[in-house]
Amino acid sequence: MSLFFADNSDLLAVTVVYRDGARQRRFLVVGVYQIVLVEPDATRLGWGVARFVGCLQDLEVRYSLGLVYIFSAFCTL
């Protein structure tokens, strides 16, 4: 566990909707300084792959029709 997620992090189960309409279940870890989008491993329970990591200061959040859109200026993974 990283220093950024020591005790002050939240874990959210989210559905990622792509532009083509495809949907995938992911976990979003929100820490003090950054967020991590995690794809759960299909074979190992409790494991996952970080698919996106972004600093909170580089994110823009918009709300529309019950959906939350998160835009990032930089993609680190």
Backbone as XML, in Angstrom:
<?xml version="1.0"?>
<chain id="A" units="angstrom">
  <residue number="1" name="MET">
    <atom name="N" x="0.847" y="-1.171" z="0.000"/>
    <atom name="CA" x="0.000" y="0.000" z="0.000"/>
    <atom name="C" x="0.888" y="1.227" z="0.000"/>
  </residue>
  <residue number="2" name="SER">
    <atom name="N" x="0.543" y="2.173" z="-0.814"/>
    <atom name="CA" x="1.318" y="3.390" z="-0.980"/>
    <atom name="C" x="1.102" y="4.344" z="0.184"/>
  </residue>
  <residue number="3" name="LEU">
    <atom name="N" x="2.031" y="5.236" z="0.373"/>
    <atom name="CA" x="1.909" y="6.270" z="1.384"/>
    <atom name="C" x="0.699" y="7.150" z="1.114"/>
  </residue>
  <residue number="4" name="PHE">
    <atom name="N" x="0.339" y="7.334" z="-0.159"/>
    <atom name="CA" x="-0.779" y="8.188" z="-0.526"/>
    <atom name="C" x="-2.116" y="7.610" z="-0.062"/>
  </residue>
  <residue number="5" name="PHE">
    <atom name="N" x="-2.207" y="6.308" z="0.171"/>
    <atom name="CA" x="-3.458" y="5.672" z="0.533"/>
    <atom name="C" x="-3.388" y="5.022" z="1.906"/>
  </residue>
  <residue number="6" name="ALA">
    <atom name="N" x="-2.586" y="5.561" z="2.803"/>
    <atom name="CA" x="-2.371" y="4.934" z="4.099"/>
    <atom name="C" x="-3.677" y="4.723" z="4.871"/>
  </residue>
  <residue number="7" name="ASP">
    <atom name="N" x="-4.376" y="5.783" z="5.234"/>
    <atom name="CA" x="-5.612" y="5.636" z="5.997"/>
    <atom name="C" x="-6.758" y="6.466" z="5.437"/>
  </residue>
  <residue number="8" name="ASN">
    <atom name="N" x="-6.465" y="7.363" z="4.550"/>
    <atom name="CA" x="-7.470" y="8.312" z="4.090"/>
    <atom name="C" x="-7.864" y="8.042" z="2.646"/>
  </residue>
  <residue number="9" name="SER">
    <atom name="N" x="-8.397" y="6.872" z="2.363"/>
    <atom name="CA" x="-8.803" y="6.560" z="0.995"/>
    <atom name="C" x="-10.205" y="5.961" z="0.998"/>
  </residue>
  <residue number="10" name="ASP">
    <atom name="N" x="-10.883" y="6.131" z="-0.133"/>
    <atom name="CA" x="-12.213" y="5.569" z="-0.321"/>
    <atom name="C" x="-12.164" y="4.622" z="-1.511"/>
  </residue>
  <residue number="11" name="LEU">
    <atom name="N" x="-12.928" y="3.550" z="-1.446"/>
    <atom name="CA" x="-13.016" y="2.582" z="-2.523"/>
    <atom name="C" x="-14.441" y="2.600" z="-3.062"/>
  </residue>
  <residue number="12" name="LEU">
    <atom name="N" x="-14.587" y="2.891" z="-4.342"/>
    <atom name="CA" x="-15.902" y="2.972" z="-4.973"/>
    <atom name="C" x="-16.001" y="1.928" z="-6.075"/>
  </residue>
  <residue number="13" name="ALA">
    <atom name="N" x="-17.117" y="1.236" z="-6.152"/>
    <atom name="CA" x="-17.398" y="0.346" z="-7.279"/>
    <atom name="C" x="-18.086" y="1.200" z="-8.342"/>
  </residue>
  <residue number="14" name="VAL">
    <atom name="N" x="-17.508" y="1.268" z="-9.539"/>
    <atom name="CA" x="-18.034" y="2.134" z="-10.593"/>
    <atom name="C" x="-18.231" y="1.340" z="-11.879"/>
  </residue>
  <residue number="15" name="THR">
    <atom name="N" x="-19.054" y="1.878" z="-12.754"/>
    <atom name="CA" x="-19.213" y="1.348" z="-14.105"/>
    <atom name="C" x="-18.646" y="2.366" z="-15.066"/>
  </residue>
  <residue number="16" name="VAL">
    <atom name="N" x="-17.669" y="1.957" z="-15.857"/>
    <atom name="CA" x="-17.062" y="2.836" z="-16.848"/>
    <atom name="C" x="-17.819" y="2.647" z="-18.150"/>
  </residue>
  <residue number="17" name="VAL">
    <atom name="N" x="-18.333" y="3.754" z="-18.704"/>
    <atom name="CA" x="-19.075" y="3.716" z="-19.963"/>
    <atom name="C" x="-18.201" y="4.368" z="-21.023"/>
  </residue>
  <residue number="18" name="TYR">
    <atom name="N" x="-17.877" y="3.598" z="-22.058"/>
    <atom name="CA" x="-17.036" y="4.104" z="-23.136"/>
    <atom name="C" x="-17.881" y="4.780" z="-24.202"/>
  </residue>
  <residue number="19" name="ARG">
    <atom name="N" x="-17.244" y="5.508" z="-25.091"/>
    <atom name="CA" x="-17.959" y="6.244" z="-26.135"/>
    <atom name="C" x="-18.766" y="5.340" z="-27.048"/>
  </residue>
  <residue number="20" name="ASP">
    <atom name="N" x="-18.316" y="4.110" z="-27.238"/>
    <atom name="CA" x="-19.052" y="3.179" z="-28.108"/>
    <atom name="C" x="-20.204" y="2.487" z="-27.382"/>
  </residue>
  <residue number="21" name="GLY">
    <atom name="N" x="-20.419" y="2.827" z="-26.093"/>
    <atom name="CA" x="-21.518" y="2.254" z="-25.329"/>
    <atom name="C" x="-21.135" y="1.054" z="-24.483"/>
  </residue>
  <residue number="22" name="ALA">
    <atom name="N" x="-19.911" y="0.557" z="-24.631"/>
    <atom name="CA" x="-19.457" y="-0.588" z="-23.840"/>
    <atom name="C" x="-19.342" y="-0.181" z="-22.368"/>
  </residue>
  <residue number="23" name="ARG">
    <atom name="N" x="-19.670" y="-1.115" z="-21.486"/>
    <atom name="CA" x="-19.628" y="-0.866" z="-20.044"/>
    <atom name="C" x="-18.734" y="-1.904" z="-19.373"/>
  </residue>
  <residue number="24" name="GLN">
    <atom name="N" x="-17.940" y="-1.445" z="-18.402"/>
    <atom name="CA" x="-17.076" y="-2.347" z="-17.640"/>
    <atom name="C" x="-17.097" y="-1.933" z="-16.178"/>
  </residue>
  <residue number="25" name="ARG">
    <atom name="N" x="-17.125" y="-2.930" z="-15.287"/>
    <atom name="CA" x="-17.086" y="-2.673" z="-13.848"/>
    <atom name="C" x="-15.641" y="-2.502" z="-13.407"/>
  </residue>
  <residue number="26" name="ARG">
    <atom name="N" x="-15.398" y="-1.481" z="-12.614"/>
    <atom name="CA" x="-14.071" y="-1.177" z="-12.100"/>
    <atom name="C" x="-14.185" y="-0.712" z="-10.652"/>
  </residue>
  <residue number="27" name="PHE">
    <atom name="N" x="-13.055" y="-0.535" z="-10.013"/>
    <atom name="CA" x="-12.985" y="0.060" z="-8.688"/>
    <atom name="C" x="-12.202" y="1.357" z="-8.800"/>
  </residue>
  <residue number="28" name="LEU">
    <atom name="N" x="-12.687" y="2.380" z="-8.114"/>
    <atom name="CA" x="-12.029" y="3.680" z="-8.102"/>
    <atom name="C" x="-11.568" y="3.953" z="-6.680"/>
  </residue>
  <residue number="29" name="VAL">
    <atom name="N" x="-10.261" y="4.055" z="-6.489"/>
    <atom name="CA" x="-9.676" y="4.350" z="-5.191"/>
    <atom name="C" x="-9.366" y="5.838" z="-5.174"/>
  </residue>
  <residue number="30" name="VAL">
    <atom name="N" x="-9.966" y="6.548" z="-4.232"/>
    <atom name="CA" x="-9.758" y="7.986" z="-4.113"/>
    <atom name="C" x="-8.956" y="8.238" z="-2.850"/>
  </residue>
  <residue number="31" name="GLY">
    <atom name="N" x="-7.754" y="8.753" z="-3.030"/>
    <atom name="CA" x="-6.886" y="9.041" z="-1.901"/>
    <atom name="C" x="-6.790" y="10.533" z="-1.645"/>
  </residue>
  <residue number="32" name="VAL">
    <atom name="N" x="-5.822" y="10.908" z="-0.862"/>
    <atom name="CA" x="-5.632" y="12.301" z="-0.501"/>
    <atom name="C" x="-5.121" y="13.105" z="-1.690"/>
  </residue>
  <residue number="33" name="TYR">
    <atom name="N" x="-4.227" y="12.525" z="-2.505"/>
    <atom name="CA" x="-3.585" y="13.252" z="-3.588"/>
    <atom name="C" x="-3.920" y="12.727" z="-4.982"/>
  </residue>
  <residue number="34" name="GLN">
    <atom name="N" x="-4.415" y="11.501" z="-5.096"/>
    <atom name="CA" x="-4.612" y="10.920" z="-6.419"/>
    <atom name="C" x="-5.766" y="9.926" z="-6.432"/>
  </residue>
  <residue number="35" name="ILE">
    <atom name="N" x="-6.184" y="9.559" z="-7.650"/>
    <atom name="CA" x="-7.174" y="8.502" z="-7.825"/>
    <atom name="C" x="-6.534" y="7.390" z="-8.637"/>
  </residue>
  <residue number="36" name="VAL">
    <atom name="N" x="-7.016" y="6.173" z="-8.431"/>
    <atom name="CA" x="-6.536" y="5.008" z="-9.169"/>
    <atom name="C" x="-7.760" y="4.232" z="-9.638"/>
  </residue>
  <residue number="37" name="LEU">
    <atom name="N" x="-7.828" y="3.977" z="-10.939"/>
    <atom name="CA" x="-8.883" y="3.138" z="-11.508"/>
    <atom name="C" x="-8.325" y="1.728" z="-11.629"/>
  </residue>
  <residue number="38" name="VAL">
    <atom name="N" x="-8.953" y="0.777" z="-10.950"/>
    <atom name="CA" x="-8.421" y="-0.584" z="-10.850"/>
    <atom name="C" x="-9.347" y="-1.560" z="-11.565"/>
  </residue>
  <residue number="39" name="GLU">
    <atom name="N" x="-8.759" y="-2.396" z="-12.412"/>
    <atom name="CA" x="-9.483" y="-3.486" z="-13.064"/>
    <atom name="C" x="-9.262" y="-4.747" z="-12.229"/>
  </residue>
  <residue number="40" name="PRO">
    <atom name="N" x="-10.331" y="-5.347" z="-11.695"/>
    <atom name="CA" x="-10.150" y="-6.546" z="-10.875"/>
    <atom name="C" x="-9.602" y="-7.713" z="-11.697"/>
  </residue>
  <residue number="41" name="ASP">
    <atom name="N" x="-8.744" y="-8.503" z="-11.073"/>
    <atom name="CA" x="-8.194" y="-9.689" z="-11.726"/>
    <atom name="C" x="-9.256" y="-10.780" z="-11.735"/>
  </residue>
  <residue number="42" name="ALA">
    <atom name="N" x="-9.459" y="-11.387" z="-12.889"/>
    <atom name="CA" x="-10.499" y="-12.410" z="-13.039"/>
    <atom name="C" x="-10.113" y="-13.737" z="-12.379"/>
  </residue>
  <residue number="43" name="THR">
    <atom name="N" x="-8.820" y="-13.964" z="-12.156"/>
    <atom name="CA" x="-8.381" y="-15.259" z="-11.629"/>
    <atom name="C" x="-7.955" y="-15.217" z="-10.164"/>
  </residue>
  <residue number="44" name="ARG">
    <atom name="N" x="-7.539" y="-14.056" z="-9.666"/>
    <atom name="CA" x="-7.045" y="-13.966" z="-8.290"/>
    <atom name="C" x="-7.918" y="-13.001" z="-7.493"/>
  </residue>
  <residue number="45" name="LEU">
    <atom name="N" x="-8.640" y="-13.527" z="-6.547"/>
    <atom name="CA" x="-9.541" y="-12.731" z="-5.718"/>
    <atom name="C" x="-8.742" y="-11.729" z="-4.885"/>
  </residue>
  <residue number="46" name="GLY">
    <atom name="N" x="-9.169" y="-10.478" z="-4.908"/>
    <atom name="CA" x="-8.506" y="-9.440" z="-4.129"/>
    <atom name="C" x="-7.372" y="-8.746" z="-4.849"/>
  </residue>
  <residue number="47" name="TRP">
    <atom name="N" x="-7.069" y="-9.159" z="-6.079"/>
    <atom name="CA" x="-5.993" y="-8.559" z="-6.854"/>
    <atom name="C" x="-6.581" y="-7.773" z="-8.009"/>
  </residue>
  <residue number="48" name="GLY">
    <atom name="N" x="-5.805" y="-6.832" z="-8.534"/>
    <atom name="CA" x="-6.256" y="-6.051" z="-9.670"/>
    <atom name="C" x="-5.094" y="-5.364" z="-10.362"/>
  </residue>
  <residue number="49" name="VAL">
    <atom name="N" x="-5.412" y="-4.721" z="-11.472"/>
    <atom name="CA" x="-4.417" y="-4.012" z="-12.274"/>
    <atom name="C" x="-4.823" y="-2.548" z="-12.327"/>
  </residue>
  <residue number="50" name="ALA">
    <atom name="N" x="-3.899" y="-1.648" z="-11.996"/>
    <atom name="CA" x="-4.174" y="-0.212" z="-12.079"/>
    <atom name="C" x="-4.186" y="0.180" z="-13.551"/>
  </residue>
  <residue number="51" name="ARG">
    <atom name="N" x="-5.330" y="0.650" z="-14.037"/>
    <atom name="CA" x="-5.473" y="1.038" z="-15.440"/>
    <atom name="C" x="-5.320" y="2.532" z="-15.647"/>
  </residue>
  <residue number="52" name="PHE">
    <atom name="N" x="-5.515" y="3.311" z="-14.594"/>
    <atom name="CA" x="-5.354" y="4.755" z="-14.687"/>
    <atom name="C" x="-4.977" y="5.294" z="-13.318"/>
  </residue>
  <residue number="53" name="VAL">
    <atom name="N" x="-4.016" y="6.200" z="-13.311"/>
    <atom name="CA" x="-3.630" y="6.903" z="-12.090"/>
    <atom name="C" x="-3.583" y="8.380" z="-12.422"/>
  </residue>
  <residue number="54" name="GLY">
    <atom name="N" x="-4.256" y="9.198" z="-11.624"/>
    <atom name="CA" x="-4.258" y="10.633" z="-11.882"/>
    <atom name="C" x="-4.221" y="11.421" z="-10.597"/>
  </residue>
  <residue number="55" name="CYS">
    <atom name="N" x="-3.523" y="12.551" z="-10.635"/>
    <atom name="CA" x="-3.496" y="13.464" z="-9.497"/>
    <atom name="C" x="-4.814" y="14.219" z="-9.429"/>
  </residue>
  <residue number="56" name="LEU">
    <atom name="N" x="-5.319" y="14.419" z="-8.236"/>
    <atom name="CA" x="-6.586" y="15.123" z="-8.065"/>
    <atom name="C" x="-6.524" y="16.545" z="-8.607"/>
  </residue>
  <residue number="57" name="GLN">
    <atom name="N" x="-5.368" y="17.179" z="-8.518"/>
    <atom name="CA" x="-5.242" y="18.548" z="-9.004"/>
    <atom name="C" x="-5.328" y="18.646" z="-10.520"/>
  </residue>
  <residue number="58" name="ASP">
    <atom name="N" x="-5.159" y="17.525" z="-11.232"/>
    <atom name="CA" x="-5.210" y="17.514" z="-12.695"/>
    <atom name="C" x="-6.557" y="17.048" z="-13.235"/>
  </residue>
  <residue number="59" name="LEU">
    <atom name="N" x="-7.545" y="16.844" z="-12.362"/>
    <atom name="CA" x="-8.835" y="16.308" z="-12.785"/>
    <atom name="C" x="-9.900" y="17.386" z="-12.867"/>
  </residue>
  <residue number="60" name="GLU">
    <atom name="N" x="-10.812" y="17.185" z="-13.805"/>
    <atom name="CA" x="-11.989" y="18.028" z="-13.918"/>
    <atom name="C" x="-13.197" y="17.109" z="-13.823"/>
  </residue>
  <residue number="61" name="VAL">
    <atom name="N" x="-14.156" y="17.461" z="-12.971"/>
    <atom name="CA" x="-15.329" y="16.623" z="-12.742"/>
    <atom name="C" x="-16.566" y="17.382" z="-13.192"/>
  </residue>
  <residue number="62" name="ARG">
    <atom name="N" x="-17.421" y="16.699" z="-13.979"/>
    <atom name="CA" x="-18.688" y="17.272" z="-14.426"/>
    <atom name="C" x="-19.810" y="16.285" z="-14.125"/>
  </residue>
  <residue number="63" name="TYR">
    <atom name="N" x="-20.991" y="16.817" z="-13.838"/>
    <atom name="CA" x="-22.169" y="16.006" z="-13.562"/>
    <atom name="C" x="-23.216" y="16.291" z="-14.625"/>
  </residue>
  <residue number="64" name="SER">
    <atom name="N" x="-23.872" y="15.228" z="-15.111"/>
    <atom name="CA" x="-24.938" y="15.413" z="-16.091"/>
    <atom name="C" x="-25.832" y="14.179" z="-16.107"/>
  </residue>
  <residue number="65" name="LEU">
    <atom name="N" x="-27.117" y="14.378" z="-15.898"/>
    <atom name="CA" x="-28.121" y="13.317" z="-15.995"/>
    <atom name="C" x="-27.777" y="12.088" z="-15.157"/>
  </residue>
  <residue number="66" name="GLY">
    <atom name="N" x="-27.301" y="12.284" z="-13.955"/>
    <atom name="CA" x="-26.991" y="11.179" z="-13.058"/>
    <atom name="C" x="-25.654" y="10.510" z="-13.307"/>
  </residue>
  <residue number="67" name="LEU">
    <atom name="N" x="-24.877" y="11.025" z="-14.259"/>
    <atom name="CA" x="-23.555" y="10.474" z="-14.548"/>
    <atom name="C" x="-22.484" y="11.447" z="-14.090"/>
  </residue>
  <residue number="68" name="VAL">
    <atom name="N" x="-21.335" y="10.907" z="-13.714"/>
    <atom name="CA" x="-20.191" y="11.728" z="-13.333"/>
    <atom name="C" x="-19.114" y="11.524" z="-14.395"/>
  </residue>
  <residue number="69" name="TYR">
    <atom name="N" x="-18.674" y="12.613" z="-14.970"/>
    <atom name="CA" x="-17.612" y="12.574" z="-15.974"/>
    <atom name="C" x="-16.340" y="13.083" z="-15.329"/>
  </residue>
  <residue number="70" name="ILE">
    <atom name="N" x="-15.255" y="12.302" z="-15.467"/>
    <atom name="CA" x="-13.962" y="12.702" z="-14.918"/>
    <atom name="C" x="-12.998" y="12.843" z="-16.080"/>
  </residue>
  <residue number="71" name="PHE">
    <atom name="N" x="-12.467" y="14.048" z="-16.235"/>
    <atom name="CA" x="-11.512" y="14.328" z="-17.306"/>
    <atom name="C" x="-10.155" y="14.591" z="-16.661"/>
  </residue>
  <residue number="72" name="SER">
    <atom name="N" x="-9.114" y="14.094" z="-17.322"/>
    <atom name="CA" x="-7.765" y="14.265" z="-16.790"/>
    <atom name="C" x="-6.896" y="14.977" z="-17.819"/>
  </residue>
  <residue number="73" name="ALA">
    <atom name="N" x="-6.092" y="15.920" z="-17.340"/>
    <atom name="CA" x="-5.161" y="16.618" z="-18.220"/>
    <atom name="C" x="-3.979" y="15.728" z="-18.569"/>
  </residue>
  <residue number="74" name="PHE">
    <atom name="N" x="-3.637" y="14.796" z="-17.680"/>
    <atom name="CA" x="-2.493" y="13.920" z="-17.874"/>
    <atom name="C" x="-2.880" y="12.486" z="-17.555"/>
  </residue>
  <residue number="75" name="CYS">
    <atom name="N" x="-2.315" y="11.548" z="-18.275"/>
    <atom name="CA" x="-2.523" y="10.125" z="-18.000"/>
    <atom name="C" x="-1.165" y="9.511" z="-17.714"/>
  </residue>
  <residue number="76" name="THR">
    <atom name="N" x="-0.981" y="8.959" z="-16.513"/>
    <atom name="CA" x="0.326" y="8.458" z="-16.117"/>
    <atom name="C" x="0.515" y="6.974" z="-16.362"/>
  </residue>
  <residue number="77" name="LEU">
    <atom name="N" x="-0.558" y="6.249" z="-16.671"/>
    <atom name="CA" x="-0.413" y="4.823" z="-17.002"/>
    <atom name="C" x="-1.019" y="4.539" z="-18.340"/>
  </residue>
</chain>
